Amino acid sequence: MLKTIEDLKDLKGKRVVVRVDFNVPQTNGVIRDDNRIRAALPTINYLTSKGARVVLMSHLGKIKWKEPDMAKIEAMKKANDLSCVATRLGELVAPTHVAFCPVTHGEELKEAVNKLNDGEILLMQNTRYEKGEEKNNPELAAEWASLADAFVMDAFGSSHRAHASTVGIPSILKEEGKQVAEGYLMIKEVENLTRCVEVNEKDRPYVAILGGFKVSDKIKVIDSLLKKCDYVLIGGAMTYTFKKAMGMNIGKSPVEMDQLEYAKKCIEDANGRLILPDDAVITDSFEEVEGRNIKVVDTEIENGGHIPDGFEGCDIGPKTIARYEDIISKAKMVFWNGPVGVFEQKDFQNGTVAVCKAIAALKGKAFTVCGGGDSASAVKQFGYKSEFSHVSTGGGASLEMIENDGHLPGVDVLR
């Protein structure tokens, strides 16, 4: 049974380490979108209101530790410095005091934690400044755990990674008989995505829409959803691996030759529940150059549909849009991950916008989830975020939760 933040006892004066997801888009310390900071505020504010001494940990960006040139590693660290987040957080929680610790281990960190008063916040520097973070190094996890009387996991976007800050700390604290729990953001994510995994009959028909570039990225999730869903609608570039597997000429559309056997077997095993597009919006130039040729072609193999040589598919066509809208309109539950076209280009937005509209039309009549990543970006860009029952904050994590029947390292460790 997962403990929630409200199950934590006697928080006054206790040091509570909270793993948050402050992996915000920023350049040279200028934050372009503070949504991830805001998403953690309910958990942070609850803990400070109870008099806890809150120690926040998060990663920001990537540090490629395999890079042999230390100067390049230092440049990566500088580019992913969390101090800008501490400044923004301080503005959002004012007048609560927010301190920043520029180091990730040693006496300076220990002293910074010890200096905290009840109801105050300390943000530690980027966890990935430590080489051992992503390897769940036991010494590093032990040092961080020594700073905590309790642990709260609120970084759903990192819960599919067994790192020192996501799994190492709570594992040690549990062994020591200390409290571990999920924060408000995690509660919402786990509850909503569990509903997509443990399917109730009242949530049928259950329709999944999967887009994106590669079949290989979605093999496990396709397998898992085909066992749970009434229909799985396919879009995006991975369509063409399926079409190629069925013998269709796909022009210069992207294809994973090593996935053709899987794609073929998938279609056979799905017994009509895997739905592929009937037409496509194609172009002879992916680059937005003047005078490029864009047209709609039939892609129904039985009718001789194909993509001509020199062209590639970039969106689903009007016939597919109508068919997908009809299937979605009858759904009682929808899970969507991956745009169905190159929505970043105006010429290829129609399919993804149509999916947004079709799901929005279900508001109040069905349970609808957008599984993070590029589809969440599209939903936000086109103004449909509030029309979904839930928009996940973790693309990779939400997919892995579906793949693994509700299990994630950063969730299971709290059980």
N, C-alpha and C positions, 0 to 999 in steps of 0.2 A: 504493500500500500504506500503510495507516494504521500509524504508529508508536505503540507503547503506552508507558506510563510506565516499564516495565521495560527498554525499549530506550534510555532516556536514559543518556548516559555522563558520568562525572566530575562528579557532582553536588555534591561537597563544596565548600562556600564559594560555590557558584553561586546567583545570584538567580533563583528560579523563580516566574514569575507564574502563578497558577492561577485560572482562571475557574470559580467554584463557583456553586451555586444555593442561596443562603441566603434565598430569598424565603419566609420563614416567616410563619405567621399570628401576629400580635402586636398588642397594643393598649397604648399608652403604655409600651412597652418590656417588657411582660410577654408572654413567648413561650408560646403555647398548645400548640404541637406542634413538637418539635425534630428530627423525623425527617430533614429535609433537611440539618441540620447533621451528624447522625450518619452519613448516607449518604456524606458527603464524607470521613469520617475515614480510611478505608483509604488514599486517595490522599495526604492530608495527612501521615499517620503514616509512610508509606513514604518520602516526600521528606525529612521531618525526620530519619528514621533514617539516611539517606544523607548527612546534614550539609548539606542544601540550606538556603538562606535563603528562606523561603516567603512570597510576597506574594499574599494572597488578594483577589480582586475579585468582587463580586456586586451585583446590584440588589436592591431591596426595595420592593415596592409600585409605585405609579405617581406620576410627577410630570408634571402636565399643563402643558407649557411654552407651550402656546397661550393659557393663562390670562393676560389683560392685567394683572390685579391682582397685583403682586409680593408683597403681604402674604399672599395666598392660596397663592402658590408656596412661600413660606417656611414656611407652616403645613403644607403637604404634605411638605416636607423634614423638618420636625420630627416629623411622624407616621411617617416612614419612615427614621428614624435607625438605622444598623446597630450602634451601640455596644452594644445589648443582646445582639446575637449574639456580639460579641467576648467579653463576660462569660461567656456560656454555653459558647462554644468553649473558653475558658480552663479551665473546670471539667471539660470532657470530655477534654482532652488533658494535664491536669496530670500531672507537674510542668513540661511544656514551656511556655516563656514565650510568651504571646500579647500583642502590642501592638496598639493601635488608633490609626489616623491619622484625625482628624476632617475632613480635607480631601481633595480628589480631584485636585488639581494643584498645581504650584509647589514652592518651596523646602522648605516644611514636609514635603511628601510625600517628596521626594528625600532629605531628611535622615533621615526615619523609616526609609526603606529602607536607607540607608547605616549606620544604627546597629545593624541586625540582626547577631547573631552566628550562626555555623553552627548549624543545627538549630532556629532560632527562627522565629516566625510573626508576620507583620504583616497585620492586616485593614484594608483601606482603606475609607473611608466609601462609601456607596451610589453606584454608578457613575451612576445616573440623576440625581444632583445636577448632573451635567454635561449641558447642553443638547445637546451634540454626540454623546453616547453612542449614542442611538437612530438618529442620522443617519450613523453611522460617520465622524465628522469626522476628516479625515486628520491635522490638527495634534494633536488629542487622542490619536488612536491612536499617533502618533509619540512623544508625551511619555510615554505609558504603556509603549510598547515599549522606550523608552530605560532603563527600570527593570529590564529583564529580560535574563538570559543564556539563558533557555529558557522555554517556555510549555507549560502543560498545560491542556487543555479537559476540565472535568469537570461542566459545567452542561448536562446533556442537555435540561432544560426550557427552556433559552434558545438551543439550537443551531439553531432554525429562524429565528432573527433575525440579520440581518447587521449587528451593532452594532460599535462601536469595540472593546469588550472581548471580543467573541466571534470576530470576523473581522479587524478592523483590526490588532490586535496580532500575531496569528500570521502574517498576510500580510507584514508588515514584517520580522519575525524570519526568516521563510523566505528572503526576498530577501537578508538579511544572512548567510545560511548558518548560522543558529542553530537549535537543536533545538526542534521542536514535537511534541506527542504527546497522546494521549487518556488520561485517568485511568481508574481502575477502574470508576467508575459508568458512564462513557461506553462502556467496553469491553462491559460487560454489556448496556446498552441497545442498542447498535449490533448486537451479535451476535444478540440475541434478535429484534429487529425486522427485521433482514435476512432471517432465516429465514421471516418472514411475507411477505416481498416476493419473495424468490427461492425459489419453492415447489418442494420436492423431491417426487417421486412417493410416497415413503414417508409423507409428511405429508397424504395424501389419504384420505378426504374432508376438505376444508378448509372450515370453516364460519366465517363472520363474523356477528357480531350487532351491529347498529348501532341505537342509540337517540338520544335527545336531542331538542331542540326544533325545529331548522330543517333542512329539506332543503338550503337554500342553503349552510349551513355544511359540508355533507358531500358536495356534488356530486362533487368530484374524488375523494374517497375511495370513494364508491359506484362511480364509473366504474372506478377502479383495482381495487377488490376484485371487481367482476363479471368482470374479465378473469382473475382469479387463483383465485377461490373456486368451490367446487361449489354452495354455497348462501350467500345473504346474507339473514339474518333481520332484519326491520324491527320496531322498537318505538318507544315514546316518542311525543311530539307530532307528529313528522314523518310518522307513519303517516297522519294525516288529510289531508295534502296529496296523498299517493298515492291514498287512497280517494276524495277529491273529484275527482281527475283521472280516476278510473274511473266517475264519475257518481253516487257515493253521497251521500246526504244525511248530513252530519256534525254537524248541530246547531250548537252554538256552539264546537265544537272549534277550536283554532288551525289556520290554513291560510295558506300563502303563495301567493296568487293568481298571482304572477308566475313561480311554479315549476311550474304545472300541466302545461304542455307538456313540460317536461323530465321530470317524473314519469311522464307517459304514455309517452313515448319509452323511458324507462328500463325500464318494465315490459315493453314490447314487445320491446326488444333483449335482455332477460335470458333469454328462452326458458324461463321456469319456474324460474329459479334465484333470483329475487327473491321471497322469501316474506313475505306480509303477514298480519297477525293475522286470525283468523276471528271473534273476539268481543272485546268491550271492557267494562271496568268504567267506568261513566259516573256522573256526578253533575250535579245542577242548581246546585251551588255549589262553586266551587274553594276558597273560604274555609271553614275548619273551623268552621262554625256548627252549633248544636244543631238537630237535626231535618232536616238536609239529606238529600236523597233520593239513595241510591247503589244502583245495580243493574247486572246484567250483561245485555248485549244482543248478539245475533248481528250480525256485520258482513260476512257473506258476501254479496256483491252478487247472486250468482246465485240466492240464496234470498230475495232482497228485504230482506236485512239493512241496517240503517241506525241512525243515532243520532237520537233524536227532537229536535225543536226545543226549545231551552232547556236542553239537556244537553250535556256535553262529555266526551270520553274521557280517562281519567286513568291507565289501566293496561291490560295485556293480560288477557283473561279465561281461565277454566280450560281451555277447548277449545284455545286458542292455546298455553297453557302445556304441555299434553300433547303437542301437535304439535312444539313447539320442543324439548322434552325428548327426544323420539324422534330428531329430526335430530341434536341435539348428542351423543346417546349413541353415535352411529356415527362421530363425527368422530375424526380422527387429529391435527388441528390446529384450534385455535379462536382467533380474534381478536375481542375484545369492546371496543367503545367506545360509551358512552352508555347510561344506564339505560333500561329499557323502560316505566317508569311513574314517577309522582311519588313516588319512594321516601321522600322527606322526610316524607310523611304516612302514618300507619299503615294507613289504609284502602286505600292504593294501592301497598303494598310487595310484594304477593305475586308479581307477575311478575318483578321484579328479584331477589328472594330465590330464586325457582325457577331462574332462569338461573345464579345463584351455585351452587346445589346441583347442578344438572346438570353444570356445568363441574367442580366439586369431585369428582364421581363418576368423572371421567376421570383423576384423579391416578394417575400411573405408567403410563397407557395412551395418553396423548396429550400433545401440546405445547400449552399454553394460555397465552394472553397477554391481560392486561387493559391496554388502551391509555390509562391515566391519566385525568385529569379527574374528572368526576362518577361515572363507573363505578368508579374507584379508591376514591373516597370511600365508595361503597356497599359495595364488597367489604370495605373496612376496618370500616365500621359494623356489618356483619352477621357479621363474624368469619371471612371466607373468604380473607383475604390469603395465608395460608401454603398454601392449596390450589392456587394457580396456579403454573405454571412460572415466570412473570414478571409482575410488576405494574409498569408503566412509571411513572417519576416525572414525565413530561412529556406532558400531554394534547395540547396543540397540536402539540408536536414529534413525538409518535408518529404522529399523524394525517398530518402533512405528510410524514413519512418514507414512510408507506404510499402517499400520493398521488404522491410524486415518485420512486417506484421506488428508495428507499433513499438519496436525496440530500437533504442539508440543508446550508445555508451553513456552519454551525459544525462540520460533519463534513468536508465536501469541502475546506475550507481546510487541513486537516491532512494531506491525501493527498500 
